[in-house]
């Protein structure tokens, strides 16, 4: 089995199979864990956003698509060699950029990345670089951002396991910034089922091709119910009420999930189709709120450093146990603190990142618990975590 997305798919496999067994809405999980020769790539996009600009990975011009061409441009030295090149409209201008994949001759698991503009000129201009991606992979999204995948060897998933048993679990996204003059890290808005655009576009590809058993992600209501079951740990038959949107032609939805076993506690989920695609786009939970609970800071998609300053109010469940978690790219808590007996809170929460080579996507989560340790309130904020 390919290591790419193996952890993500295994997590979804468990949630999906249980859901299907309970609902009988789809056929049994006939494909099991599955195996493939590599990460499936989305087909070349043809949608035009502006004149001359198309979305997704594009064919490279004939003159620059050969690796030998880039070996003469990239300073690889004696230990590296160009192993591939992909092209796309990363800068939002009607001319292509090239992303060059550079492999290590003696260390086959490492990958460097150089991105260039003016790619057909005698001297292409380098606009971005990353080094040392372990078991690295790249793609250009249907949002014209650069997507990367790699192993985080120190993550909770991989630490202590032999290299051959480690899985790619760290996905990052970079978008062109005119002010910075380079590609900068950005946060995918998804909180569930996907935390990154790389994962989401992979799953969209599978749904488009009728593969696997992710067809439930075409329903906003069942996506919300899966969130309630596998994130909130509520009953799999948790009632859901679609408050707005959610139809076949809708790009957004608001769904209320209520837990009868927790006194009817309700949590509101905002969902969006991937890249607002109403032609079969899968649903992603993008916001989680509870009446009477507000986090003032940090703001959504804000870059954070340790310790994180968190402020807010919880007037709905004063006196009940409340925990604030800082979760990393594997949804594992790397920092946490508790709030009790106060409606307003302000605290600094330290965290320890397993990934020290750059920014990763993460989630700041607040949970309030009833006396039986059932979650009765939740708020989630998507963030970017510095090492």
C-alpha positions, -999 to +999 in steps of 0.1 A: +000+000+000+013+035-008+023+054+023+007+086+009-026+092+027-025+058+043-031+072+078-058+096+066-076+068+047-073+044+076-089+069+099-117+075+074-120+037+068-129+031+104-154+059+106-170+051+073-174+014+077-191+019+111-214+045+096-224+022+067-230-007+089-254+013+110-272+031+082-273+004+055-273+034+031-246+021+009-231-013+001-207-030+023-170-019+024-160-041-005-126-026-010-111-029+025-079-010+030-071-012-007-037-007-024-025+014-052+007+021-071+008+058-060-012+088-051-040+095-076-037+128-092-067+149-102-072+152-139-058+183-156-082+211-150-096+232-178-117+257-160-106+292-167-106+318-139-092+347-159-082+349-195-052+326-200-053+312-164-065+277-158-069+257-126-049+228-114-018+211-128-012+219-165+010+204-192+045+219-192+057+235-224+076+210-245+108+230-242+109+227-204+092+194-195+123+172-196+143+166-164+175+170-183+165+206-191+163+214-154+194+196-145+212+222-164+195+250-145+191+238-109+223+237-089+220+200-079+257+193-073+271+158-073+245+144-047+212+154-063+193+151-096+161+164-110+134+136-109+104+155-122+086+187-131+050+199-129+035+232-141+006+254-132-005+290-128+007+295-092+013+332-094-022+342-108-008+356-140-013+342-175+020+325-177+030+291-163+053+284-134+073+252-130+078+232-098+110+211-100+113+179-079+149+172-069+159+138-056+190+127-036+211+101-053+222+084-020+191+091+000+161+081-021+135+091+005+143+128+005+129+154-019+137+191-025+115+215-044+123+245-065+096+267-081+104+289-111+087+316-132+098+328-166+103+291-173+109+293-210+135+320-208+172+315-208+174+322-170+142+311-152+137+329-119+134+309-087+104+320-066+102+293-039+122+264-024+117+236+001+143+211+012+144+177+028+108+164+024+109+129+037+090+106+013+079+138-003+052+144-029+038+176-046+007+186-066-009+218-078-044+222-064-076+231-082-072+264-063-038+270-079-019+265-047+011+242-042+004+212-021+031+191-004+030+158+014+057+142+036+064+120+066+067+137+100+090+110+116+085+125+151+047+125+150+026+104+173+018+082+143+054+075+132+078+080+161+094+048+172+085+029+140+110+017+114+112+039+083+094+012+062+064+014+085+061+051+087+032+068+068+030+102+051+009+123+075+020+159+070+003+179+043+010+216+036-003+242+013+014+273-002-001+302-020+015+330-040+018+363-021+025+395-042+038+413-011+061+385+000+072+377-036+070+340-029+047+312-019+036+314+017+019+288+040-019+290+041-046+271+059-072+249+043-106+258+059-116+222+065-119+208+101-134+174+092-132+150+075-101+166+060-076+189+076-057+197+044-065+204+008-041+176-004-063+151+015-096+167+004-086+167-033-075+131-031-109+121-016-127+142-042-109+123-069-120+090-055-156+101-051-156+114-087-145+079-099-168+059-077-140+044-057-140+034-021-170+042+001-167+079+006-200+087-012-215+097+021-194+129+018-218+141-009-244+146+019-241+175+043-263+158+068-244+125+069-211+144+070-223+162+101-235+130+116-201+114+111-185+145+128-208+140+158-199+103+160-162+103+154-151+137+167-176+144+195-179+107+203-217+109+203-242+082+194-240+072+157-277+079+154-273+115+166-302+136+152-292+162+126-312+192+114-303+210+083-309+247+091-299+261+057-284+250+024-272+214+020-290+207-013-276+193-045-271+228-059-259+244-027-223+252-020-228+257+018-248+244+046-255+248+083-264+217+103-274+213+139-264+181+157-282+174+190-273+148+216-303+134+235-280+117+260-265+150+270-297+168+278-303+177+241-271+197+238-268+212+204-237+221+184-239+239+151-217+230+121-210+251+091-201+231+060-188+239+025-184+219-006-147+215-016-137+247-036-175+256-036-180+230-064-218+224-067-212+197-093-206+168-070-182+185-045-177+167-012-187+184+020-162+197+046-170+210+081-155+244+082-168+259+115-180+244+148-199+267+172-221+264+203-245+290+216-231+308+246-194+299+238-171+323+220-134+323+213-122+359+207-086+349+200-070+334+181-089+341+149-096+316+121-065+306+101-042+328+123-005+318+125+004+309+161+035+304+181+039+288+215+025+298+240-008+306+224-029+333+239-066+322+241-094+344+252-132+339+252-163+334+272-184+304+281-217+316+296-236+285+285-219+260+308-204+279+337-189+255+362-187+226+339-153+212+330-139+229+299-107+219+281-089+238+253-067+217+230-041+226+204-041+198+179-015+192+153-017+178+117-026+144+130-054+158+152-033+149+182-032+173+212+002+189+216-009+214+241-039+218+264-053+237+294-085+235+315-110+262+325-133+258+354-157+280+373-154+311+351-175+324+322-146+346+308-112+331+303-078+343+292-048+320+292-015+312+275-012+276+264+022+262+254+025+235+228+053+213+216+054+206+178+068+174+165+075+192+131+103+216+135+110+225+098+081+249+091+045+258+097+018+231+099-020+232+099-037+226+132-069+231+151-076+249+184-105+231+200-127+239+231-147+212+246-172+215+275-182+183+293-213+172+313-209+153+345-209+120+326-179+133+306-200+137+274-192+167+253-220+192+255-203+222+238-176+226+212-159+254+193-131+249+168-107+273+151-084+264+122-049+277+128-013+276+115+012+264+140+048+276+140+074+252+154 
